[in-house]
């Protein structure tokens, strides 16, 4: 969720109501195993239906839509990474052209 100025909803809320209007709580301690953590996170998402969660599925970006501006930045970043990877591979002892 973003407001008209492009700031995230949680950021705007903190600026508006200060940190004193928010709280951070540890709801549960669990094993540090990815499957367990994701299952418990999903349990709490379903239970509380948090206002500031953009994603409704724990550990998945499914349903999230990037803005056009963000997509352009990601595309530019990928192009930069490709150039760096190719440069590194070309300077090896056995030059190879591997485009990722």
LINFEN-V609811 format. One record per residue. N is the residue number from 1. SS is DSSP state (H for helix, E for strand, - for the rest). PHI is phi in degrees with one decimal (NA if undefined). PSI is psi in whole degrees, -180 to 180 (NA if undefined). Layout:
((N:SS:PHI:PSI) (N:SS:PHI:PSI))
//
This chain:
((1:-:NA:128) (2:E:-127.8:148) (3:-:-88.3:-175) (4:-:-62.5:-26) (5:-:-90.5:2) (6:-:86.9:6) (7:-:-87.4:151) (8:E:-67.7:156) (9:H:-62.0:-41) (10:H:-66.5:-40) (11:H:-62.4:-46) (12:H:-62.8:-40) (13:H:-65.6:-42) (14:H:-64.6:-41) (15:H:-64.7:-37) (16:H:-75.9:-45) (17:H:-105.9:0) (18:-:69.6:169) (19:H:-66.6:-25) (20:H:-66.6:-18) (21:H:-89.3:6) (22:-:-131.8:160) (23:-:-143.0:150) (24:-:-120.1:123) (25:-:-128.3:146) (26:-:-87.1:116) (27:-:-83.0:-30) (28:-:-166.4:144) (29:-:-96.8:136) (30:-:-142.2:172) (31:-:-62.4:146) (32:-:-85.8:63) (33:-:-124.8:127) (34:H:-52.2:-46) (35:H:-63.1:-39) (36:H:-69.4:-45) (37:H:-61.2:-46) (38:H:-64.9:-38) (39:H:-63.7:-43) (40:H:-69.8:-40) (41:H:-60.7:-45) (42:H:-63.0:-38) (43:H:-57.6:-47) (44:H:-73.2:-32) (45:H:-62.3:-46) (46:H:-66.6:-38) (47:H:-70.3:-50) (48:H:-95.6:-20) (49:-:47.0:61) (50:-:-60.2:139) (51:-:-65.8:-35) (52:-:-95.3:0) (53:-:-77.1:120) (54:-:-76.9:-34) (55:-:-104.2:137) (56:-:-96.9:-5) (57:-:-119.3:119) (58:-:-59.6:131) (59:-:76.6:9) (60:-:-132.5:134) (61:-:-84.5:8) (62:-:-54.2:128) (63:-:94.3:-10) (64:-:-85.5:134) (65:-:-114.5:120) (66:-:-75.2:149) (67:-:-71.7:162) (68:H:-59.4:-39) (69:H:-62.5:-45) (70:H:-64.8:-41) (71:H:-62.2:-39) (72:H:-65.5:-41) (73:H:-64.1:-42) (74:H:-65.1:-39) (75:H:-64.0:-43) (76:H:-64.6:-39) (77:H:-65.0:-41) (78:H:-63.8:-39) (79:H:-64.2:-40) (80:H:-65.0:-44) (81:H:-62.2:-40) (82:H:-60.5:-43) (83:H:-63.2:-44) (84:H:-64.9:-44) (85:H:-62.1:-44) (86:H:-65.1:-40) (87:H:-62.7:-45) (88:H:-62.5:-44) (89:H:-68.3:-33) (90:H:-71.4:-24) (91:-:-92.5:3) (92:-:-73.2:167) (93:-:-60.4:-40) (94:-:-106.5:96) (95:-:-59.0:131) (96:-:-136.8:143) (97:-:-99.5:102) (98:-:-120.1:108) (99:-:-96.1:123) (100:-:-95.9:NA))
//
